[in-house]
């Protein structure tokens, strides 16, 4: 499964595993939101609510596609966050792991308040 994210500065494609949360996001597309940043993480709210899945994690690799259940948001970490203890992103809370971004360099160009459109790819 794949989703395309269109920001003013870039387009990205999310490669998603077959998880309940990923299926719900694909079913909800298309939708729009506003980006927020937290250190080297871009996140934005979605119309999806989900429960924590059994493989939820708080420390992930850069480029991991995550879903923050407490904020109903996609979280796209690409480097250190304010609570990281090493070079890996540490999310605010454990999040569902949905997949990967092959190329996440453009996330560094996203600014708080930027519009993001999410579509099926």
Biopython code that builds the backbone (N, CA, C, O; Angstrom):
import numpy as np
from Bio.PDB.StructureBuilder import StructureBuilder

atoms = [
    (1, "UNK", "N", (0.843, -1.171, 0.000)),
    (1, "UNK", "CA", (0.000, 0.000, 0.000)),
    (1, "UNK", "C", (0.887, 1.232, 0.000)),
    (1, "UNK", "O", (1.979, 1.242, 0.569)),
    (2, "UNK", "N", (0.383, 2.276, -0.659)),
    (2, "UNK", "CA", (1.159, 3.501, -0.758)),
    (2, "UNK", "C", (0.266, 4.722, -0.617)),
    (2, "UNK", "O", (-0.889, 4.726, -1.044)),
    (3, "UNK", "N", (0.829, 5.760, -0.004)),
    (3, "UNK", "CA", (0.180, 7.065, 0.062)),
    (3, "UNK", "C", (1.161, 8.110, -0.450)),
    (3, "UNK", "O", (2.365, 8.015, -0.214)),
    (4, "UNK", "N", (0.636, 9.105, -1.150)),
    (4, "UNK", "CA", (1.447, 10.228, -1.615)),
    (4, "UNK", "C", (1.138, 11.434, -0.737)),
    (4, "UNK", "O", (-0.026, 11.755, -0.496)),
    (5, "UNK", "N", (2.189, 12.099, -0.259)),
    (5, "UNK", "CA", (2.047, 13.325, 0.513)),
    (5, "UNK", "C", (2.533, 14.475, -0.348)),
    (5, "UNK", "O", (3.653, 14.440, -0.857)),
    (6, "UNK", "N", (1.704, 15.490, -0.516)),
    (6, "UNK", "CA", (2.082, 16.665, -1.297)),
    (6, "UNK", "C", (2.174, 17.863, -0.362)),
    (6, "UNK", "O", (1.163, 18.343, 0.151)),
    (7, "UNK", "N", (3.403, 18.343, -0.146)),
    (7, "UNK", "CA", (3.691, 19.560, 0.600)),
    (7, "UNK", "C", (4.017, 20.643, -0.416)),
    (7, "UNK", "O", (4.289, 20.316, -1.571)),
    (8, "UNK", "N", (4.002, 21.925, -0.037)),
    (8, "UNK", "CA", (4.402, 22.970, -0.991)),
    (8, "UNK", "C", (5.823, 22.761, -1.526)),
    (8, "UNK", "O", (6.101, 23.104, -2.675)),
    (9, "UNK", "N", (6.715, 22.208, -0.718)),
    (9, "UNK", "CA", (8.120, 22.065, -1.104)),
    (9, "UNK", "C", (8.476, 20.714, -1.721)),
    (9, "UNK", "O", (9.536, 20.586, -2.333)),
    (10, "UNK", "N", (7.626, 19.713, -1.579)),
    (10, "UNK", "CA", (8.027, 18.372, -2.004)),
    (10, "UNK", "C", (6.838, 17.428, -2.048)),
    (10, "UNK", "O", (5.796, 17.676, -1.441)),
    (11, "UNK", "N", (7.022, 16.343, -2.781)),
    (11, "UNK", "CA", (6.091, 15.216, -2.743)),
    (11, "UNK", "C", (6.854, 14.002, -2.252)),
    (11, "UNK", "O", (7.999, 13.774, -2.643)),
    (12, "UNK", "N", (6.213, 13.225, -1.393)),
    (12, "UNK", "CA", (6.818, 12.023, -0.844)),
    (12, "UNK", "C", (5.847, 10.863, -0.999)),
    (12, "UNK", "O", (4.631, 11.057, -1.017)),
    (13, "UNK", "N", (6.388, 9.667, -1.109)),
    (13, "UNK", "CA", (5.548, 8.465, -1.178)),
    (13, "UNK", "C", (5.856, 7.594, 0.028)),
    (13, "UNK", "O", (7.008, 7.244, 0.285)),
    (14, "UNK", "N", (4.807, 7.251, 0.761)),
    (14, "UNK", "CA", (4.919, 6.367, 1.906)),
    (14, "UNK", "C", (4.675, 4.939, 1.454)),
    (14, "UNK", "O", (3.662, 4.649, 0.817)),
    (15, "UNK", "N", (5.594, 4.053, 1.779)),
    (15, "UNK", "CA", (5.418, 2.618, 1.533)),
    (15, "UNK", "C", (4.894, 2.013, 2.828)),
    (15, "UNK", "O", (5.592, 2.007, 3.842)),
    (16, "UNK", "N", (3.669, 1.505, 2.794)),
    (16, "UNK", "CA", (3.008, 1.049, 4.011)),
    (16, "UNK", "C", (2.887, -0.463, 4.071)),
    (16, "UNK", "O", (2.622, -1.122, 3.066)),
    (17, "UNK", "N", (3.085, -0.998, 5.260)),
    (17, "UNK", "CA", (2.833, -2.421, 5.511)),
    (17, "UNK", "C", (1.327, -2.617, 5.638)),
    (17, "UNK", "O", (0.575, -1.650, 5.755)),
    (18, "UNK", "N", (0.901, -3.853, 5.614)),
    (18, "UNK", "CA", (-0.521, -4.173, 5.747)),
    (18, "UNK", "C", (-0.862, -4.264, 7.234)),
    (18, "UNK", "O", (-0.822, -5.343, 7.826)),
    (19, "UNK", "N", (-1.197, -3.118, 7.827)),
    (19, "UNK", "CA", (-1.587, -3.068, 9.241)),
    (19, "UNK", "C", (-2.984, -2.451, 9.328)),
    (19, "UNK", "O", (-3.422, -1.795, 8.383)),
    (20, "UNK", "N", (-3.684, -2.648, 10.437)),
    (20, "UNK", "CA", (-5.018, -2.035, 10.566)),
    (20, "UNK", "C", (-4.973, -0.506, 10.427)),
    (20, "UNK", "O", (-5.849, 0.081, 9.791)),
    (21, "UNK", "N", (-3.975, 0.130, 11.009)),
    (21, "UNK", "CA", (-3.885, 1.588, 10.926)),
    (21, "UNK", "C", (-3.588, 2.038, 9.506)),
    (21, "UNK", "O", (-4.186, 3.001, 9.027)),
    (22, "UNK", "N", (-2.676, 1.356, 8.825)),
    (22, "UNK", "CA", (-2.345, 1.717, 7.440)),
    (22, "UNK", "C", (-3.576, 1.557, 6.546)),
    (22, "UNK", "O", (-3.848, 2.416, 5.708)),
    (23, "UNK", "N", (-4.315, 0.470, 6.719)),
    (23, "UNK", "CA", (-5.531, 0.273, 5.916)),
    (23, "UNK", "C", (-6.534, 1.393, 6.155)),
    (23, "UNK", "O", (-7.174, 1.860, 5.213)),
    (24, "UNK", "N", (-6.678, 1.832, 7.409)),
    (24, "UNK", "CA", (-7.610, 2.921, 7.733)),
    (24, "UNK", "C", (-7.168, 4.232, 7.086)),
    (24, "UNK", "O", (-8.009, 4.994, 6.608)),
    (25, "UNK", "N", (-5.877, 4.503, 7.064)),
    (25, "UNK", "CA", (-5.377, 5.729, 6.428)),
    (25, "UNK", "C", (-5.620, 5.714, 4.930)),
    (25, "UNK", "O", (-6.047, 6.720, 4.363)),
    (26, "UNK", "N", (-5.354, 4.592, 4.286)),
    (26, "UNK", "CA", (-5.579, 4.483, 2.844)),
    (26, "UNK", "C", (-7.065, 4.661, 2.546)),
    (26, "UNK", "O", (-7.428, 5.332, 1.580)),
    (27, "UNK", "N", (-7.924, 4.066, 3.369)),
    (27, "UNK", "CA", (-9.368, 4.197, 3.157)),
    (27, "UNK", "C", (-9.837, 5.641, 3.351)),
    (27, "UNK", "O", (-10.794, 6.064, 2.703)),
    (28, "UNK", "N", (-9.184, 6.397, 4.225)),
    (28, "UNK", "CA", (-9.585, 7.778, 4.505)),
    (28, "UNK", "C", (-9.100, 8.758, 3.434)),
    (28, "UNK", "O", (-9.641, 9.858, 3.318)),
    (29, "UNK", "N", (-8.095, 8.375, 2.657)),
    (29, "UNK", "CA", (-7.539, 9.275, 1.632)),
    (29, "UNK", "C", (-8.556, 9.479, 0.513)),
    (29, "UNK", "O", (-9.286, 8.547, 0.178)),
    (30, "UNK", "N", (-8.622, 10.668, -0.069)),
    (30, "UNK", "CA", (-7.748, 11.822, 0.146)),
    (30, "UNK", "C", (-8.233, 12.692, 1.310)),
    (30, "UNK", "O", (-9.422, 12.746, 1.624)),
    (31, "UNK", "N", (-7.261, 13.372, 1.939)),
    (31, "UNK", "CA", (-7.580, 14.362, 2.964)),
    (31, "UNK", "C", (-6.436, 15.365, 3.043)),
    (31, "UNK", "O", (-5.337, 15.127, 2.542)),
    (32, "UNK", "N", (-6.725, 16.490, 3.685)),
    (32, "UNK", "CA", (-5.721, 17.531, 3.858)),
    (32, "UNK", "C", (-5.538, 17.833, 5.330)),
    (32, "UNK", "O", (-6.437, 17.613, 6.142)),
    (33, "UNK", "N", (-4.354, 18.343, 5.665)),
    (33, "UNK", "CA", (-4.041, 18.701, 7.033)),
    (33, "UNK", "C", (-3.003, 19.816, 7.013)),
    (33, "UNK", "O", (-2.638, 20.317, 5.949)),
    (34, "UNK", "N", (-2.537, 20.194, 8.182)),
    (34, "UNK", "CA", (-1.471, 21.197, 8.319)),
    (34, "UNK", "C", (-0.309, 20.572, 9.075)),
    (34, "UNK", "O", (-0.493, 19.975, 10.136)),
    (35, "UNK", "N", (0.882, 20.715, 8.521)),
    (35, "UNK", "CA", (2.078, 20.124, 9.110)),
    (35, "UNK", "C", (2.489, 20.850, 10.387)),
    (35, "UNK", "O", (2.315, 22.061, 10.522)),
    (36, "UNK", "N", (3.029, 20.089, 11.302)),
    (36, "UNK", "CA", (3.689, 20.595, 12.497)),
    (36, "UNK", "C", (5.072, 19.947, 12.552)),
    (36, "UNK", "O", (5.296, 18.906, 11.934)),
    (37, "UNK", "N", (5.987, 20.553, 13.280)),
    (37, "UNK", "CA", (7.314, 19.961, 13.428)),
    (37, "UNK", "C", (7.664, 19.866, 14.904)),
    (37, "UNK", "O", (7.191, 20.645, 15.732)),
    (38, "UNK", "N", (8.507, 18.886, 15.207)),
    (38, "UNK", "CA", (9.011, 18.677, 16.564)),
    (38, "UNK", "C", (10.425, 18.136, 16.413)),
    (38, "UNK", "O", (10.620, 16.939, 16.198)),
    (39, "UNK", "N", (11.397, 19.012, 16.525)),
    (39, "UNK", "CA", (12.758, 18.605, 16.194)),
    (39, "UNK", "C", (12.782, 18.184, 14.742)),
    (39, "UNK", "O", (12.213, 18.861, 13.886)),
    (40, "UNK", "N", (13.435, 17.073, 14.458)),
    (40, "UNK", "CA", (13.484, 16.536, 13.094)),
    (40, "UNK", "C", (12.367, 15.520, 12.879)),
    (40, "UNK", "O", (12.610, 14.370, 12.513)),
    (41, "UNK", "N", (11.151, 15.968, 13.114)),
    (41, "UNK", "CA", (9.951, 15.159, 12.870)),
    (41, "UNK", "C", (8.878, 16.081, 12.304)),
    (41, "UNK", "O", (8.677, 17.196, 12.787)),
    (42, "UNK", "N", (8.193, 15.595, 11.272)),
    (42, "UNK", "CA", (7.019, 16.264, 10.738)),
    (42, "UNK", "C", (5.828, 15.402, 11.128)),
    (42, "UNK", "O", (5.855, 14.181, 10.974)),
    (43, "UNK", "N", (4.789, 16.042, 11.630)),
    (43, "UNK", "CA", (3.573, 15.292, 11.951)),
    (43, "UNK", "C", (2.364, 16.133, 11.591)),
    (43, "UNK", "O", (2.442, 17.358, 11.503)),
    (44, "UNK", "N", (1.235, 15.451, 11.384)),
    (44, "UNK", "CA", (-0.010, 16.154, 11.068)),
    (44, "UNK", "C", (-1.190, 15.255, 11.397)),
    (44, "UNK", "O", (-1.106, 14.029, 11.321)),
    (45, "UNK", "N", (-2.296, 15.901, 11.765)),
    (45, "UNK", "CA", (-3.488, 15.149, 12.149)),
    (45, "UNK", "C", (-4.140, 14.522, 10.918)),
    (45, "UNK", "O", (-3.988, 14.992, 9.790)),
    (46, "UNK", "N", (-4.868, 13.448, 11.183)),
    (46, "UNK", "CA", (-5.580, 12.707, 10.144)),
    (46, "UNK", "C", (-7.023, 12.494, 10.608)),
    (46, "UNK", "O", (-7.332, 12.721, 11.778)),
    (47, "UNK", "N", (-7.907, 12.062, 9.708)),
    (47, "UNK", "CA", (-9.278, 11.740, 10.127)),
    (47, "UNK", "C", (-9.397, 10.342, 10.744)),
    (47, "UNK", "O", (-10.507, 9.864, 10.978)),
    (48, "UNK", "N", (-8.272, 9.692, 11.006)),
    (48, "UNK", "CA", (-8.256, 8.309, 11.496)),
    (48, "UNK", "C", (-7.961, 8.280, 12.997)),
    (48, "UNK", "O", (-7.094, 9.005, 13.484)),
    (49, "UNK", "N", (-8.686, 7.442, 13.712)),
    (49, "UNK", "CA", (-8.379, 7.109, 15.108)),
    (49, "UNK", "C", (-7.955, 5.652, 15.129)),
    (49, "UNK", "O", (-8.532, 4.826, 14.422)),
    (50, "UNK", "N", (-6.955, 5.331, 15.932)),
    (50, "UNK", "CA", (-6.464, 3.956, 15.979)),
    (50, "UNK", "C", (-6.005, 3.622, 17.391)),
    (50, "UNK", "O", (-5.679, 4.504, 18.186)),
    (51, "UNK", "N", (-5.990, 2.343, 17.676)),
    (51, "UNK", "CA", (-5.446, 1.829, 18.936)),
    (51, "UNK", "C", (-3.974, 1.474, 18.726)),
    (51, "UNK", "O", (-3.545, 1.220, 17.600)),
    (52, "UNK", "N", (-3.208, 1.457, 19.813)),
    (52, "UNK", "CA", (-1.819, 1.010, 19.707)),
    (52, "UNK", "C", (-1.787, -0.440, 19.238)),
    (52, "UNK", "O", (-2.529, -1.285, 19.738)),
    (53, "UNK", "N", (-0.926, -0.709, 18.284)),
    (53, "UNK", "CA", (-0.751, -2.075, 17.795)),
    (53, "UNK", "C", (0.375, -2.737, 18.588)),
    (53, "UNK", "O", (1.163, -2.054, 19.242)),
    (54, "UNK", "N", (0.447, -4.057, 18.529)),
    (54, "UNK", "CA", (1.374, -4.797, 19.392)),
    (54, "UNK", "C", (2.837, -4.474, 19.136)),
    (54, "UNK", "O", (3.662, -4.645, 20.033)),
    (55, "UNK", "N", (3.186, -4.011, 17.937)),
    (55, "UNK", "CA", (4.591, -3.703, 17.633)),
    (55, "UNK", "C", (4.904, -2.208, 17.728)),
    (55, "UNK", "O", (5.895, -1.746, 17.163)),
    (56, "UNK", "N", (4.061, -1.448, 18.441)),
    (56, "UNK", "CA", (4.292, -0.007, 18.597)),
    (56, "UNK", "C", (5.648, 0.231, 19.264)),
    (56, "UNK", "O", (6.073, -0.527, 20.136)),
    (57, "UNK", "N", (6.320, 1.313, 18.827)),
    (57, "UNK", "CA", (7.643, 1.645, 19.369)),
    (57, "UNK", "C", (7.756, 3.146, 19.594)),
    (57, "UNK", "O", (7.040, 3.939, 18.982)),
    (58, "UNK", "N", (8.662, 3.516, 20.475)),
    (58, "UNK", "CA", (8.929, 4.933, 20.724)),
    (58, "UNK", "C", (10.229, 5.381, 20.062)),
    (58, "UNK", "O", (10.334, 6.534, 19.644)),
    (59, "UNK", "N", (11.219, 4.496, 19.959)),
    (59, "UNK", "CA", (12.485, 4.809, 19.287)),
    (59, "UNK", "C", (12.484, 4.072, 17.954)),
    (59, "UNK", "O", (12.311, 2.854, 17.899)),
    (60, "UNK", "N", (12.681, 4.835, 16.879)),
    (60, "UNK", "CA", (12.617, 4.278, 15.527)),
    (60, "UNK", "C", (13.799, 4.795, 14.707)),
    (60, "UNK", "O", (14.551, 5.657, 15.160)),
    (61, "UNK", "N", (13.951, 4.266, 13.513)),
    (61, "UNK", "CA", (14.972, 4.745, 12.594)),
    (61, "UNK", "C", (14.437, 5.931, 11.800)),
    (61, "UNK", "O", (13.229, 6.025, 11.583)),
    (62, "UNK", "N", (15.310, 6.838, 11.363)),
    (62, "UNK", "CA", (14.861, 7.920, 10.481)),
    (62, "UNK", "C", (14.171, 7.351, 9.240)),
    (62, "UNK", "O", (14.620, 6.358, 8.668)),
    (63, "UNK", "N", (13.082, 7.989, 8.837)),
    (63, "UNK", "CA", (12.343, 7.533, 7.669)),
    (63, "UNK", "C", (11.242, 6.535, 7.970)),
    (63, "UNK", "O", (10.546, 6.088, 7.059)),
    (64, "UNK", "N", (11.072, 6.179, 9.239)),
    (64, "UNK", "CA", (9.991, 5.272, 9.620)),
    (64, "UNK", "C", (8.667, 6.040, 9.585)),
    (64, "UNK", "O", (8.580, 7.162, 10.082)),
    (65, "UNK", "N", (7.658, 5.437, 9.005)),
    (65, "UNK", "CA", (6.315, 6.031, 8.980)),
    (65, "UNK", "C", (5.585, 5.541, 10.231)),
    (65, "UNK", "O", (5.412, 4.339, 10.430)),
    (66, "UNK", "N", (5.161, 6.485, 11.068)),
    (66, "UNK", "CA", (4.547, 6.150, 12.348)),
    (66, "UNK", "C", (3.172, 6.793, 12.463)),
    (66, "UNK", "O", (2.869, 7.776, 11.787)),
    (67, "UNK", "N", (2.349, 6.221, 13.330)),
    (67, "UNK", "CA", (1.053, 6.816, 13.635)),
    (67, "UNK", "C", (0.978, 7.041, 15.133)),
    (67, "UNK", "O", (1.059, 6.101, 15.924)),
    (68, "UNK", "N", (0.821, 8.308, 15.513)),
    (68, "UNK", "CA", (0.717, 8.711, 16.912)),
    (68, "UNK", "C", (-0.746, 8.612, 17.319)),
    (68, "UNK", "O", (-1.551, 9.477, 16.976)),
    (69, "UNK", "N", (-1.088, 7.555, 18.050)),
    (69, "UNK", "CA", (-2.491, 7.302, 18.384)),
    (69, "UNK", "C", (-3.069, 8.371, 19.297)),
    (69, "UNK", "O", (-4.266, 8.650, 19.223)),
    (70, "UNK", "N", (-2.266, 8.972, 20.148)),
    (70, "UNK", "CA", (-2.778, 9.977, 21.084)),
    (70, "UNK", "C", (-3.130, 11.287, 20.391)),
    (70, "UNK", "O", (-3.875, 12.099, 20.941)),
    (71, "UNK", "N", (-2.597, 11.500, 19.179)),
    (71, "UNK", "CA", (-2.900, 12.714, 18.442)),
    (71, "UNK", "C", (-3.617, 12.470, 17.130)),
    (71, "UNK", "O", (-3.874, 13.409, 16.377)),
    (72, "UNK", "N", (-3.950, 11.189, 16.844)),
    (72, "UNK", "CA", (-4.561, 10.817, 15.555)),
    (72, "UNK", "C", (-3.751, 11.384, 14.394)),
    (72, "UNK", "O", (-4.306, 11.934, 13.443)),
    (73, "UNK", "N", (-2.433, 11.243, 14.489)),
    (73, "UNK", "CA", (-1.545, 11.911, 13.538)),
    (73, "UNK", "C", (-0.522, 10.966, 12.927)),
    (73, "UNK", "O", (-0.062, 10.018, 13.563)),
    (74, "UNK", "N", (-0.181, 11.249, 11.679)),
    (74, "UNK", "CA", (0.975, 10.614, 11.055)),
    (74, "UNK", "C", (2.210, 11.323, 11.576)),
    (74, "UNK", "O", (2.241, 12.552, 11.631)),
    (75, "UNK", "N", (3.214, 10.575, 11.955)),
    (75, "UNK", "CA", (4.483, 11.118, 12.445)),
    (75, "UNK", "C", (5.593, 10.602, 11.544)),
    (75, "UNK", "O", (5.732, 9.396, 11.341)),
    (76, "UNK", "N", (6.379, 11.524, 11.006)),
    (76, "UNK", "CA", (7.432, 11.186, 10.052)),
    (76, "UNK", "C", (8.774, 11.695, 10.579)),
    (76, "UNK", "O", (9.211, 12.783, 10.206)),
    (77, "UNK", "N", (9.429, 10.918, 11.442)),
    (77, "UNK", "CA", (10.716, 11.346, 11.982)),
    (77, "UNK", "C", (11.832, 11.135, 10.965)),
    (77, "UNK", "O", (11.892, 10.108, 10.289)),
    (78, "UNK", "N", (12.720, 12.134, 10.872)),
    (78, "UNK", "CA", (13.842, 12.015, 9.943)),
    (78, "UNK", "C", (15.180, 12.317, 10.623)),
    (78, "UNK", "O", (16.212, 12.415, 9.958)),
    (79, "UNK", "N", (15.157, 12.462, 11.931)),
    (79, "UNK", "CA", (16.365, 12.723, 12.710)),
    (79, "UNK", "C", (15.996, 12.827, 14.181)),
    (79, "UNK", "O", (14.966, 12.314, 14.619)),
    (80, "UNK", "N", (16.854, 13.501, 14.931)),
    (80, "UNK", "CA", (16.654, 13.627, 16.381)),
    (80, "UNK", "C", (15.416, 14.464, 16.721)),
    (80, "UNK", "O", (15.098, 15.435, 16.034)),
    (81, "UNK", "N", (14.735, 14.071, 17.779)),
    (81, "UNK", "CA", (13.650, 14.862, 18.341)),
    (81, "UNK", "C", (14.155, 15.461, 19.658)),
    (81, "UNK", "O", (15.228, 15.084, 20.131)),
    (82, "UNK", "N", (13.405, 16.382, 20.252)),
    (82, "UNK", "CA", (13.869, 16.996, 21.504)),
    (82, "UNK", "C", (14.148, 16.015, 22.644)),
    (82, "UNK", "O", (14.881, 16.356, 23.573)),
    (83, "UNK", "N", (13.584, 14.810, 22.595)),
    (83, "UNK", "CA", (13.824, 13.846, 23.680)),
    (83, "UNK", "C", (14.719, 12.680, 23.253)),
    (83, "UNK", "O", (14.850, 11.710, 23.999)),
    (84, "UNK", "N", (15.330, 12.752, 22.083)),
    (84, "UNK", "CA", (16.248, 11.692, 21.639)),
    (84, "UNK", "C", (17.425, 11.577, 22.599)),
    (84, "UNK", "O", (17.919, 12.575, 23.124)),
    (85, "UNK", "N", (17.863, 10.345, 22.817)),
    (85, "UNK", "CA", (19.033, 10.107, 23.667)),
    (85, "UNK", "C", (20.240, 9.669, 22.857)),
    (85, "UNK", "O", (21.342, 9.561, 23.394)),
    (86, "UNK", "N", (20.042, 9.416, 21.567)),
    (86, "UNK", "CA", (21.135, 9.127, 20.638)),
    (86, "UNK", "C", (20.728, 9.719, 19.292)),
    (86, "UNK", "O", (19.904, 10.633, 19.250)),
    (87, "UNK", "N", (21.281, 9.225, 18.206)),
    (87, "UNK", "CA", (20.993, 9.812, 16.888)),
    (87, "UNK", "C", (19.631, 9.419, 16.328)),
    (87, "UNK", "O", (19.154, 10.023, 15.367)),
    (88, "UNK", "N", (19.006, 8.408, 16.926)),
    (88, "UNK", "CA", (17.720, 7.948, 16.420)),
    (88, "UNK", "C", (16.581, 8.821, 16.931)),
    (88, "UNK", "O", (16.661, 9.378, 18.026)),
    (89, "UNK", "N", (15.523, 8.936, 16.135)),
    (89, "UNK", "CA", (14.350, 9.670, 16.611)),
    (89, "UNK", "C", (13.698, 8.943, 17.789)),
    (89, "UNK", "O", (13.546, 7.721, 17.778)),
    (90, "UNK", "N", (13.324, 9.712, 18.791)),
    (90, "UNK", "CA", (12.515, 9.191, 19.897)),
    (90, "UNK", "C", (11.212, 9.968, 19.864)),
    (90, "UNK", "O", (11.192, 11.188, 20.026)),
    (91, "UNK", "N", (10.128, 9.242, 19.653)),
    (91, "UNK", "CA", (8.807, 9.841, 19.531)),
    (91, "UNK", "C", (8.264, 10.222, 20.911)),
    (91, "UNK", "O", (8.736, 9.719, 21.930)),
    (92, "UNK", "N", (7.276, 11.107, 20.937)),
    (92, "UNK", "CA", (6.698, 11.576, 22.196)),
    (92, "UNK", "C", (6.114, 10.428, 23.016)),
    (92, "UNK", "O", (6.178, 10.439, 24.245)),
    (93, "UNK", "N", (5.544, 9.440, 22.328)),
    (93, "UNK", "CA", (4.934, 8.263, 22.951)),
    (93, "UNK", "C", (5.160, 7.090, 22.005)),
    (93, "UNK", "O", (5.541, 7.294, 20.853)),
    (94, "UNK", "N", (4.929, 5.854, 22.478)),
    (94, "UNK", "CA", (4.956, 4.745, 21.531)),
    (94, "UNK", "C", (3.942, 4.986, 20.411)),
    (94, "UNK", "O", (2.829, 5.452, 20.656)),
    (95, "UNK", "N", (4.339, 4.663, 19.194)),
    (95, "UNK", "CA", (3.506, 4.879, 18.008)),
    (95, "UNK", "C", (3.451, 3.601, 17.181)),
    (95, "UNK", "O", (4.358, 2.770, 17.231)),
    (96, "UNK", "N", (2.366, 3.460, 16.417)),
    (96, "UNK", "CA", (2.257, 2.342, 15.488)),
    (96, "UNK", "C", (3.249, 2.545, 14.350)),
    (96, "UNK", "O", (3.372, 3.644, 13.808)),
    (97, "UNK", "N", (3.947, 1.488, 13.998)),
    (97, "UNK", "CA", (4.909, 1.536, 12.893)),
    (97, "UNK", "C", (4.188, 1.049, 11.643)),
    (97, "UNK", "O", (3.711, -0.085, 11.589)),
    (98, "UNK", "N", (4.115, 1.924, 10.631)),
    (98, "UNK", "CA", (3.322, 1.625, 9.434)),
    (98, "UNK", "C", (4.153, 1.298, 8.208)),
    (98, "UNK", "O", (3.663, 0.618, 7.307)),
    (99, "UNK", "N", (5.384, 1.756, 8.145)),
    (99, "UNK", "CA", (6.171, 1.517, 6.942)),
    (99, "UNK", "C", (7.406, 2.396, 6.901)),
    (99, "UNK", "O", (7.951, 2.778, 7.938)),
    (100, "UNK", "N", (7.850, 2.720, 5.662)),
    (100, "UNK", "CA", (9.097, 3.451, 5.455)),
    (100, "UNK", "C", (8.926, 4.508, 4.383)),
    (100, "UNK", "O", (8.060, 4.420, 3.512)),
    (101, "UNK", "N", (9.780, 5.503, 4.480)),
    (101, "UNK", "CA", (9.979, 6.500, 3.433)),
    (101, "UNK", "C", (11.345, 6.221, 2.839)),
    (101, "UNK", "O", (12.348, 6.284, 3.549)),
    (102, "UNK", "N", (11.407, 5.915, 1.557)),
    (102, "UNK", "CA", (12.703, 5.630, 0.933)),
    (102, "UNK", "C", (13.567, 6.884, 0.910)),
    (102, "UNK", "O", (14.768, 6.819, 1.173)),
    (103, "UNK", "N", (12.958, 8.023, 0.597)),
    (103, "UNK", "CA", (13.699, 9.281, 0.516)),
    (103, "UNK", "C", (12.989, 10.292, 1.401)),
    (103, "UNK", "O", (11.904, 10.769, 1.069)),
    (104, "UNK", "N", (13.608, 10.612, 2.525)),
    (104, "UNK", "CA", (12.962, 11.505, 3.481)),
    (104, "UNK", "C", (13.700, 12.827, 3.650)),
    (104, "UNK", "O", (13.358, 13.607, 4.539)),
    (105, "UNK", "N", (14.698, 13.095, 2.823)),
    (105, "UNK", "CA", (15.493, 14.324, 2.958)),
    (105, "UNK", "C", (14.630, 15.583, 2.857)),
    (105, "UNK", "O", (14.900, 16.569, 3.542)),
    (106, "UNK", "N", (13.598, 15.561, 2.013)),
    (106, "UNK", "CA", (12.762, 16.749, 1.805)),
    (106, "UNK", "C", (11.956, 17.122, 3.041)),
    (106, "UNK", "O", (11.446, 18.240, 3.119)),
    (107, "UNK", "N", (11.826, 16.218, 4.009)),
    (107, "UNK", "CA", (11.067, 16.553, 5.221)),
    (107, "UNK", "C", (11.687, 17.732, 5.965)),
    (107, "UNK", "O", (10.983, 18.466, 6.660)),
    (108, "UNK", "N", (12.988, 17.918, 5.825)),
    (108, "UNK", "CA", (13.660, 19.034, 6.474)),
    (108, "UNK", "C", (13.235, 20.392, 5.946)),
    (108, "UNK", "O", (13.501, 21.408, 6.589)),
    (109, "UNK", "N", (12.578, 20.436, 4.787)),
    (109, "UNK", "CA", (12.110, 21.688, 4.195)),
    (109, "UNK", "C", (10.694, 22.060, 4.634)),
    (109, "UNK", "O", (10.252, 23.185, 4.402)),
    (110, "UNK", "N", (9.980, 21.128, 5.263)),
    (110, "UNK", "CA", (8.591, 21.364, 5.669)),
    (110, "UNK", "C", (8.569, 22.290, 6.884)),
    (110, "UNK", "O", (9.345, 22.118, 7.824)),
    (111, "UNK", "N", (7.680, 23.262, 6.852)),
    (111, "UNK", "CA", (7.554, 24.254, 7.923)),
    (111, "UNK", "C", (6.204, 24.103, 8.622)),
    (111, "UNK", "O", (5.227, 23.673, 8.009)),
    (112, "UNK", "N", (6.154, 24.460, 9.918)),
    (112, "UNK", "CA", (4.870, 24.415, 10.635)),
    (112, "UNK", "C", (3.820, 25.242, 9.906)),
    (112, "UNK", "O", (4.082, 26.369, 9.485)),
    (113, "UNK", "N", (2.639, 24.672, 9.764)),
    (113, "UNK", "CA", (1.539, 25.347, 9.088)),
    (113, "UNK", "C", (1.425, 25.041, 7.613)),
    (113, "UNK", "O", (0.416, 25.371, 6.990)),
    (114, "UNK", "N", (2.462, 24.404, 7.026)),
    (114, "UNK", "CA", (2.375, 24.029, 5.608)),
    (114, "UNK", "C", (1.203, 23.071, 5.405)),
    (114, "UNK", "O", (0.956, 22.177, 6.214)),
    (115, "UNK", "N", (0.490, 23.286, 4.298)),
    (115, "UNK", "CA", (-0.599, 22.384, 3.942)),
    (115, "UNK", "C", (-0.011, 21.080, 3.393)),
    (115, "UNK", "O", (0.973, 21.093, 2.654)),
    (116, "UNK", "N", (-0.620, 19.971, 3.762)),
    (116, "UNK", "CA", (-0.244, 18.668, 3.208)),
    (116, "UNK", "C", (-1.506, 18.005, 2.697)),
    (116, "UNK", "O", (-2.532, 17.983, 3.377)),
    (117, "UNK", "N", (-1.420, 17.464, 1.486)),
    (117, "UNK", "CA", (-2.520, 16.691, 0.911)),
    (117, "UNK", "C", (-2.075, 15.244, 0.866)),
    (117, "UNK", "O", (-0.979, 14.940, 0.394)),
    (118, "UNK", "N", (-2.922, 14.349, 1.357)),
    (118, "UNK", "CA", (-2.651, 12.926, 1.390)),
    (118, "UNK", "C", (-3.564, 12.237, 0.397)),
    (118, "UNK", "O", (-4.786, 12.373, 0.463)),
    (119, "UNK", "N", (-2.962, 11.492, -0.530)),
    (119, "UNK", "CA", (-3.716, 10.783, -1.575)),
    (119, "UNK", "C", (-3.212, 9.360, -1.708)),
    (119, "UNK", "O", (-2.088, 9.045, -1.320)),
    (120, "UNK", "N", (-4.054, 8.512, -2.259)),
    (120, "UNK", "CA", (-3.618, 7.155, -2.602)),
    (120, "UNK", "C", (-2.616, 7.265, -3.747)),
    (120, "UNK", "O", (-2.792, 8.065, -4.666)),
    (121, "UNK", "N", (-1.567, 6.453, -3.679)),
    (121, "UNK", "CA", (-0.547, 6.482, -4.722)),
    (121, "UNK", "C", (-0.627, 5.250, -5.591)),
    (121, "UNK", "O", (0.160, 5.103, -6.527)),
]
sb = StructureBuilder()
sb.init_structure("model")
sb.init_model(0)
sb.init_chain("A")
sb.init_seg("    ")
for serial, (resi, resn, name, xyz) in enumerate(atoms, 1):
    if name == "N":
        sb.init_residue(resn, " ", resi, " ")
    sb.init_atom(name, np.array(xyz, "f"), 0.0, 1.0, " ", f" {name:<3s}", serial, name[0])
structure = sb.get_structure()
